[in-house]
């Protein structure tokens, strides 16, 4: 899934490249490679690059080389390859000690090895990985969003992308919160900028999966990312992974938050679209409650799971109108908030004190409002059957966006 400082050492032609410091950082991802002799790289590196230097501009100036290593480490580059030869005969101890202290990988490469061969080999590997990801993404988009029959040929393709027929898979849907609004407010229309933000989010999710040893199948559509995560039967840590993804994106891209819907678990490729849909439904409920930066599991949706299965909403709307429309219209006409009071009152199990505390009003005011609600709806809020119907209609109202 990733080209890292560790796995490039297994590439053919790199046998003479040796790690001399920063072994604790060998899992750093390499996004590209550059050969440079300019100590100031601040204007053109983005992070994740592996730099090669021969030392022409630095020579035996240990202080300058140390400052250079500190700078590229601060800019979150993947590592440094020093061409050992006429300009730098040996990596200074000061460099090795610093690299070890911050887990920044330093490699040495004999001067007689052609840099062009090494860099081309690594770049070719990175490019191949990218093509494989794009191919897998297109395949997954077809599986999830199109009505296709799962043939033997498709199963074989899935296996090539890492699918394991002996594992269960759980759906994760990661959605960028209010992304269109964010772009509009910041007047961002450049496709490269938008694409860069999405790529950073996708790479962050991929890296979390990589760190958790999850060989996922995934794709992206619009502002959402769809992942099928292989699960170990004895260790279902999907909640931990979802939380790590959310927190890592918040940390990596400070102006962006995501919400995550967790779908069900399936044991075959043909079930992928069903559990992905469950994850999307879970995310849909966050919009009902206007929640962002949250994680919700389809299995926790309760009665909303039934609502999603009802194609004709007319009967649901009729039920809402019969039970709560009078109260809603009363609020609209009188600029009151009795419906909200009722929602909180029932949520707090009809506890007057807690309801008053949440709404910041006196307990007697709540008593008056409850009595007024009973008069308007012509009901008894001590009757459990009445309570059940009203709670059901409140959820219908939220689902159909009849309650704001």
Secondary structure per residue as TSV (DSSP state, phi and psi in degrees):
chain	resnum	aa	ss	phi	psi
A	1	X	-	360.0	-36.1
A	2	X	-	-129.0	148.9
A	3	X	-	-94.9	117.6
A	4	X	B	-118.7	167.9
A	5	X	T	-60.2	-26.6
A	6	X	T	-78.0	-48.7
A	7	X	G	-80.1	-11.7
A	8	X	G	-68.9	-22.7
A	9	X	G	-66.3	-15.7
A	10	X	G	-92.8	-3.4
A	11	X	S	-72.2	144.1
A	12	X	T	-63.9	138.4
A	13	X	T	94.2	-9.7
A	14	X	-	-106.8	19.5
A	15	X	T	-62.1	-28.3
A	16	X	T	-89.6	-3.2
A	17	X	-	-85.6	124.3
A	18	X	E	-120.4	141.8
A	19	X	E	-80.5	127.7
A	20	X	E	-116.7	-12.6
A	21	X	E	-163.7	161.7
A	22	X	-	71.0	33.5
A	23	X	G	-63.0	-23.1
A	24	X	G	-68.6	-11.6
A	25	X	G	-109.1	17.2
A	26	X	T	-67.6	-13.4
A	27	X	T	-84.3	2.7
A	28	X	-	-61.1	138.1
A	29	X	B	-83.1	134.8
A	30	X	-	-98.2	117.5
A	31	X	-	-94.5	-26.0
A	32	X	E	-167.1	172.5
A	33	X	E	-125.1	149.6
A	34	X	E	-138.7	145.4
A	35	X	E	-106.6	126.4
A	36	X	-	-142.0	152.2
A	37	X	-	-123.9	3.6
A	38	X	-	-93.8	119.6
A	39	X	S	-62.8	-26.7
A	40	X	-	-94.2	107.2
A	41	X	-	-109.8	6.9
A	42	X	T	-61.6	-26.2
A	43	X	T	-85.5	-12.1
A	44	X	T	-134.2	-3.0
A	45	X	-	-93.6	149.1
A	46	X	-	-115.4	-11.6
A	47	X	S	108.7	137.5
A	48	X	S	92.6	-2.7
A	49	X	E	-80.0	149.9
A	50	X	E	-103.5	119.7
A	51	X	E	-97.5	141.6
A	52	X	E	-114.2	134.3
A	53	X	E	-134.5	144.8
A	54	X	-	-96.9	-18.3
A	55	X	-	91.0	12.6
A	56	X	T	-55.2	-44.7
A	57	X	T	-86.3	-17.1
A	58	X	T	-103.7	-39.3
A	59	X	T	59.7	-134.9
A	60	X	T	-96.4	21.8
A	61	X	-	-81.7	92.0
A	62	X	H	-62.4	-39.8
A	63	X	H	-62.7	-43.0
A	64	X	H	-66.9	-40.8
A	65	X	H	-65.5	-40.6
A	66	X	H	-62.7	-43.1
A	67	X	H	-63.6	-37.7
A	68	X	H	-62.1	-45.7
A	69	X	H	-64.9	-41.3
A	70	X	H	-61.7	-39.8
A	71	X	H	-65.9	-47.7
A	72	X	H	-71.8	-27.9
A	73	X	H	-67.1	-42.5
A	74	X	H	-62.6	-32.4
A	75	X	T	-87.3	12.1
A	76	X	T	61.2	39.9
A	77	X	-	-74.6	161.4
A	78	X	-	-76.0	-35.5
A	79	X	E	173.7	-178.7
A	80	X	E	-134.4	133.7
A	81	X	E	-111.0	119.5
A	82	X	E	-101.4	123.9
A	83	X	E	-79.8	104.6
A	84	X	E	-79.9	121.1
A	85	X	S	-177.6	-135.0
A	86	X	S	-68.5	-26.5
A	87	X	S	-94.6	-44.3
A	88	X	-	-123.7	105.8
A	89	X	S	-80.8	-25.2
A	90	X	S	-160.2	140.5
A	91	X	-	-69.1	122.8
A	92	X	-	-61.5	148.5
A	93	X	H	-58.6	-36.9
A	94	X	H	-59.2	-37.6
A	95	X	H	-68.7	-45.5
A	96	X	H	-62.8	-42.7
A	97	X	H	-64.0	-43.1
A	98	X	H	-64.5	-46.2
A	99	X	H	-60.4	-40.5
A	100	X	H	-64.8	-36.2
A	101	X	H	-69.6	-25.7
A	102	X	H	-115.5	8.4
A	103	X	T	56.0	45.6
A	104	X	-	-104.1	114.5
A	105	X	E	-64.9	129.0
A	106	X	E	-119.6	129.2
A	107	X	E	-115.3	153.3
A	108	X	E	-117.2	141.6
A	109	X	E	-135.2	126.9
A	110	X	E	-59.0	144.2
A	111	X	T	-62.8	-28.1
A	112	X	T	-73.6	-15.8
A	113	X	S	-75.6	129.8
A	114	X	-	-72.6	120.3
A	115	X	H	-60.9	-36.6
A	116	X	H	-60.6	-37.2
A	117	X	H	-67.7	-42.1
A	118	X	H	-66.7	-49.3
A	119	X	H	-66.0	-38.6
A	120	X	H	-63.8	-39.0
A	121	X	H	-62.7	-45.6
A	122	X	H	-67.2	-44.6
A	123	X	H	-62.2	-39.1
A	124	X	H	-62.6	-40.4
A	125	X	H	-64.9	-43.4
A	126	X	H	-61.7	-44.1
A	127	X	H	-65.6	-40.1
A	128	X	H	-62.9	-42.6
A	129	X	H	-59.4	-41.7
A	130	X	H	-63.8	-43.9
A	131	X	H	-63.1	-39.9
A	132	X	H	-64.6	-38.9
A	133	X	H	-65.0	-42.4
A	134	X	H	-64.2	-41.4
A	135	X	H	-63.7	-44.4
A	136	X	H	-63.7	-39.4
A	137	X	H	-62.9	-43.4
A	138	X	H	-63.4	-40.4
A	139	X	H	-63.1	-45.6
A	140	X	H	-66.7	-35.6
A	141	X	H	-61.7	-38.9
A	142	X	H	-66.3	-43.8
A	143	X	H	-64.1	-41.7
A	144	X	H	-83.7	-41.1
A	145	X	H	-107.2	-8.0
A	146	X	S	-116.5	153.2
A	147	X	-	-85.5	89.6
A	148	X	-	-121.2	150.2
A	149	X	-	-85.5	133.4
A	150	X	-	-81.9	103.4
A	151	X	-	-93.3	171.8
A	152	X	H	-61.4	-37.2
A	153	X	H	-64.1	-39.1
A	154	X	H	-68.5	-38.1
A	155	X	H	-61.8	-40.9
A	156	X	H	-64.7	-39.6
A	157	X	H	-63.2	-42.8
A	158	X	H	-60.3	-40.3
A	159	X	H	-61.9	-38.5
A	160	X	H	-61.0	-32.2
A	161	X	T	-85.9	0.1
A	162	X	T	111.7	2.7
A	163	X	-	-66.2	135.5
A	164	X	-	-118.7	113.4
A	165	X	T	-65.0	-16.7
A	166	X	T	-93.1	2.3
A	167	X	S	-111.5	153.4
A	168	X	E	-86.2	151.8
A	169	X	E	-126.8	136.7
A	170	X	E	-111.4	141.4
A	171	X	E	-88.7	134.6
A	172	X	E	-125.5	126.6
A	173	X	E	-117.1	118.4
A	174	X	E	-109.1	120.0
A	175	X	E	-118.4	134.3
A	176	X	E	-75.8	123.5
A	177	X	T	-68.4	126.1
A	178	X	T	47.9	42.7
A	179	X	H	-66.4	-42.4
A	180	X	H	-62.9	-39.5
A	181	X	H	-65.1	-41.4
A	182	X	H	-60.5	-44.1
A	183	X	H	-63.8	-40.8
A	184	X	H	-66.4	-46.4
A	185	X	H	-64.1	-32.0
A	186	X	T	-98.4	7.6
A	187	X	T	52.8	45.3
A	188	X	-	-99.2	112.6
A	189	X	-	-123.4	-13.0
A	190	X	-	-66.6	122.7
A	191	X	H	-63.2	-33.8
A	192	X	H	-65.3	-41.0
A	193	X	H	-64.8	-45.7
A	194	X	H	-62.6	-44.2
A	195	X	H	-63.9	-37.1
A	196	X	H	-64.1	-41.0
A	197	X	H	-62.1	-46.7
A	198	X	H	-63.8	-39.4
A	199	X	H	-64.1	-38.9
A	200	X	H	-65.1	-38.4
A	201	X	H	-65.8	-45.7
A	202	X	H	-61.9	-43.0
A	203	X	H	-63.7	-36.5
A	204	X	H	-64.2	-44.7
A	205	X	H	-63.4	-45.3
A	206	X	H	-58.0	-40.6
A	207	X	H	-68.5	-38.5
A	208	X	H	-61.3	-43.0
A	209	X	H	-63.4	-42.0
A	210	X	H	-60.9	-44.1
A	211	X	H	-66.5	-26.1
A	212	X	T	-97.8	13.4
A	213	X	T	57.2	40.7
A	214	X	-	-107.5	115.6
A	215	X	-	-89.1	89.9
A	216	X	-	-90.6	158.9
A	217	X	E	-112.8	136.1
A	218	X	E	-157.0	166.0
A	219	X	E	-154.3	174.0
A	220	X	E	-132.7	143.6
A	221	X	E	-148.7	130.3
A	222	X	T	57.6	-121.2
A	223	X	T	-105.9	19.7
A	224	X	E	-126.2	152.3
A	225	X	E	-121.1	131.4
A	226	X	E	-116.1	115.7
A	227	X	E	-120.1	135.4
A	228	X	E	-107.2	115.8
A	229	X	E	-106.1	122.5
A	230	X	E	-67.8	136.7
A	231	X	E	-114.8	139.5
A	232	X	B	-85.2	131.8
A	233	X	T	-58.1	-34.4
A	234	X	T	-89.9	-3.5
A	235	X	B	-148.7	83.4
A	236	X	-	-86.8	91.5
A	237	X	-	-105.3	33.3
A	238	X	H	-64.2	-34.5
A	239	X	H	-65.0	-39.9
A	240	X	H	-64.0	-44.0
A	241	X	H	-63.5	-44.8
A	242	X	H	-60.1	-44.3
A	243	X	H	-63.4	-40.0
A	244	X	H	-64.5	-42.0
A	245	X	H	-59.9	-49.3
A	246	X	H	-60.2	-47.5
A	247	X	H	-67.4	-37.9
A	248	X	H	-68.6	-37.6
A	249	X	H	-67.0	-41.6
A	250	X	H	-58.1	-38.2
A	251	X	H	-76.7	-39.8
A	252	X	H	-77.1	-41.2
A	253	X	S	-124.0	90.7
A	254	X	T	-63.1	-23.6
A	255	X	T	-92.6	3.6
A	256	X	-	-120.8	138.0
A	257	X	-	-122.9	157.8
A	258	X	E	-129.9	154.1
A	259	X	E	-114.8	148.2
A	260	X	E	-126.8	127.4
A	261	X	E	-103.6	128.0
A	262	X	E	-101.8	120.3
A	263	X	E	-89.6	-164.1
A	264	X	E	-84.3	-169.6
A	265	X	E	-115.6	138.4
A	266	X	E	-134.3	163.4
A	267	X	S	-121.1	18.9
A	268	X	S	-153.0	151.7
A	269	X	G	-55.5	-35.0
A	270	X	G	-70.8	-11.7
A	271	X	G	-93.8	-2.4
A	272	X	H	-59.1	-45.8
A	273	X	H	-64.7	-34.3
A	274	X	H	-66.4	-48.2
A	275	X	H	-74.7	-28.7
A	276	X	H	-64.5	-41.5
A	277	X	H	-60.5	-37.5
A	278	X	H	-62.5	-41.3
A	279	X	H	-62.9	-37.9
A	280	X	H	-67.6	-38.7
A	281	X	H	-64.6	-40.6
A	282	X	H	-59.3	-43.1
A	283	X	H	-64.8	-34.6
A	284	X	H	-59.5	-35.5
A	285	X	H	-68.8	-23.7
A	286	X	H	-65.7	-29.6
A	287	X	H	-72.4	-33.6
A	288	X	H	-57.3	-42.9
A	289	X	T	-96.4	6.2
A	290	X	T	54.1	45.3
A	291	X	-	-100.4	143.5
A	292	X	-	-126.6	167.4
A	293	X	S	54.0	50.3
A	294	X	-	-140.0	167.5
A	295	X	E	-125.2	130.9
A	296	X	E	-137.2	137.8
A	297	X	E	-103.2	135.3
A	298	X	G	-55.3	-37.0
A	299	X	G	-66.9	-15.0
A	300	X	G	-97.2	6.8
A	301	X	-	-75.7	-17.1
A	302	X	T	62.4	-131.1
A	303	X	T	-67.8	-19.8
A	304	X	H	-59.9	-28.4
A	305	X	H	-61.3	-36.8
A	306	X	H	-70.3	-41.1
A	307	X	H	-58.4	-40.6
A	308	X	H	-63.7	-24.0
A	309	X	H	-86.4	-8.6
A	310	X	-	-92.8	113.4
A	311	X	S	-78.8	-34.9
A	312	X	-	-97.0	112.6
A	313	X	-	-91.5	0.6
A	314	X	H	-60.8	-43.7
A	315	X	H	-67.1	-35.7
A	316	X	H	-65.0	-44.1
A	317	X	H	-64.8	-38.3
A	318	X	H	-62.9	-42.8
A	319	X	H	-62.8	-41.3
A	320	X	H	-61.8	-47.0
A	321	X	H	-61.1	-39.9
A	322	X	H	-65.0	-31.3
A	323	X	H	-102.6	-31.1
A	324	X	H	-131.0	-6.8
A	325	X	H	-62.2	-39.1
A	326	X	H	-59.2	-41.7
A	327	X	H	-68.9	-39.9
A	328	X	H	-63.4	-44.5
A	329	X	H	-67.1	-36.3
A	330	X	H	-60.2	-44.8
A	331	X	H	-61.7	-42.7
A	332	X	H	-64.9	-39.2
A	333	X	H	-74.0	-36.2
A	334	X	H	-107.5	6.1
A	335	X	T	53.0	39.6
A	336	X	-	-105.1	178.9
A	337	X	-	-136.6	48.8
A	338	X	H	-68.0	-34.3
A	339	X	H	-64.5	-42.8
A	340	X	H	-64.5	-39.1
A	341	X	H	-59.7	-43.9
A	342	X	H	-62.1	-42.3
A	343	X	H	-60.7	-47.3
A	344	X	H	-67.1	-42.2
A	345	X	H	-58.5	-44.6
A	346	X	H	-74.0	-36.0
A	347	X	H	-63.0	-32.1
A	348	X	T	-93.8	22.8
A	349	X	T	56.5	39.2
A	350	X	T	61.1	31.0
A	351	X	-	-87.7	109.9
A	352	X	H	-61.2	-42.6
A	353	X	H	-63.1	-47.7
A	354	X	H	-66.2	-39.6
A	355	X	H	-61.6	-44.9
A	356	X	H	-61.9	-40.6
A	357	X	H	-64.1	-44.0
A	358	X	H	-66.5	-39.7
A	359	X	H	-89.1	-0.9
A	360	X	T	58.1	42.8
A	361	X	S	-134.8	168.7
A	362	X	-	-72.5	150.6
A	363	X	H	-58.7	-38.2
A	364	X	H	-66.7	-31.4
A	365	X	H	-64.5	-40.2
A	366	X	H	-62.9	-42.8
A	367	X	H	-59.5	-42.3
A	368	X	H	-64.4	-44.2
A	369	X	H	-64.2	-40.9
A	370	X	H	-61.4	-42.7
A	371	X	H	-63.2	-41.5
A	372	X	H	-65.9	-38.7
A	373	X	H	-61.7	-43.7
A	374	X	H	-62.3	-36.5
A	375	X	H	-68.1	-45.8
A	376	X	H	-65.2	-42.7
A	377	X	H	-88.6	-5.8
A	378	X	T	51.9	55.5
A	379	X	-	-142.1	170.0
A	380	X	-	-116.1	111.7
A	381	X	T	-77.5	9.0
A	382	X	T	-98.3	-10.0
A	383	X	-	-82.4	120.5
A	384	X	H	-65.3	-32.7
A	385	X	H	-66.5	-41.5
A	386	X	H	-62.1	-45.6
A	387	X	H	-59.0	-44.1
A	388	X	H	-59.2	-48.0
A	389	X	H	-62.9	-41.2
A	390	X	H	-67.7	-42.5
A	391	X	H	-61.8	-40.2
A	392	X	H	-61.7	-44.3
A	393	X	H	-69.7	-31.2
A	394	X	H	-61.7	-43.8
A	395	X	H	-69.0	-35.3
A	396	X	H	-62.0	-43.8
A	397	X	H	-61.1	-40.3
A	398	X	H	-66.7	-44.3
A	399	X	H	-63.1	-41.9
A	400	X	T	-90.8	6.9
A	401	X	T	62.3	31.0
A	402	X	-	-87.5	-19.3
A	403	X	-	-113.7	120.1
A	404	X	-	-84.5	360.0
